[in-house]
Amino acid sequence: MDLLDDARTLLPDLVALRRDLHRDPETGLELPRTQERVMAELEGLGLEISTGSGTTSVTAVLRGGAGEGETVLLRGDMDALPVAEASGEEFSSENGNMHACGHDLHTSALVGAARLLSSQREKLAGDVVFMFQPGEEGWDGARVMVEEGVLDAAGRRVDHAYGLHVLSGIVPAPTLTSRAGTFFAACHDLDVTVRGVGGHGSSPHSARDPIPAAAEMITALQTSVTRRFDVFDPVVITVGLVRAGSRRNVIPDTASFEATIRSVSQRTAALLPEVIDEVCRGIAAAHGVDVEVDFRDLYPATRNAAEEVDFAREVAAELFSDERWIESPTPMMVSEDFSRVLDEVPGAFLALGACPSDVDPQRAPMNHSPLARFDDAVIADAAALHAGLAVTRLASLR
């Protein structure tokens, strides 16, 4: 294949696009400036372009010129995070948001893939759907796009779907990794509100202090991970937000905390609500306070079809080399709403190391950190891999 050489030719333009997106990040389901920029980048490629109604998504369909065949979907997410950037990059954001998860690289790489495949359209026996998705960071944008018909955008159901995520640490650039079965964990949201009786800080016996109860719940939930769940079927509970009180000498009426929970099996995911409810209500009873427990499933686990992972590995070996691929020995406990797509059609989700060469991947700030940095050079690899997956699937002589 010459896709990699062609992608490297496009790299300066794709890097410029990535840095422009990085300077002006948008969050959530509404990304009007990002949508406008993507549509401008796709102009003139001969694609059938549509936009979402429930989100500022962009769906582009490329019709192959070598006859009818299968349909391949390629996805790139576009949204940023409400993180104040501290990376020190010369193109850093200044609007209080940050592409701390690398979605600016994903968007640029998918634009690159669209350009590469448009130039190869006469070799494609089938169609390609480009899924430019807002709202991955907790907004379930993939679900919105699926409900709005992205999987049928070409006029027939997608046969194969592929997505890719860059990593600012863990593995060196430009290593690729994935695995059959569960690759990314399911994600669940937990909100707990403890209701007591406020009072004076000097007389806690005349109040019902919700803070010690909430603190004990937080600690007990961590213990429950090792005592109620199989260590080989892992659970991660992280409390990221705690609210209570207004002054040091005032016992408040309420205390609350919010947590993110990750699991990798359906059996454990089904058990989580029961265990969490038991822990929180038992502690509340011991402290004489009330508790409200709100547990919600956010994203299912991202599960790869084994044959699709094998296929992606073969394409990567042809484009790059066998040494570029490392099999992930265990699932990663991060989560992805691309799971919505893989629950509907066979496909694979891959990870690409994008740690800058001057940083040790094991010590690099991870995705979502305000210090996260990414190597622009991997955009060419990501664009070539996206294109290679589609070309190989749809080659007329395959």
Secondary structure, DSSP 8 states (H G I E B T S, - for coil): --HHHHHHHHHHHHHHHHHHHHHS--BTT--HHHHHHHHHHHTTS--EEEE-SSS--EEEEEE-SS-S-EEEEEEEE--BBS----S--TT---SS-B-TTSHHHHHHHHHHHHHHHHHTGGGBSEEEEEEEE--TTTS-HHHHHHHTTGGGTTSS--SEEEEEEEEEEEEETT-EEE-SEEEE-EEEEEEEEEE-B-EETT-GGGSB-HHHHHHHHHHHHHHHHHHSS-TTS-EEEEEEEEEE-SSTTEE-SEEEEEEEEEESSHHHHHHHHHHHHHHHHHHHHHHT-EEEEEEEEEE--EEE-HHHHHHHHHHHHHHS-GGGEEE-SS-BS---TTHHHHTTS-EEEEEEEEE-TTS-TTTS--TT-TT----TTHHHHHHHHHHHHHHHHHBTT-
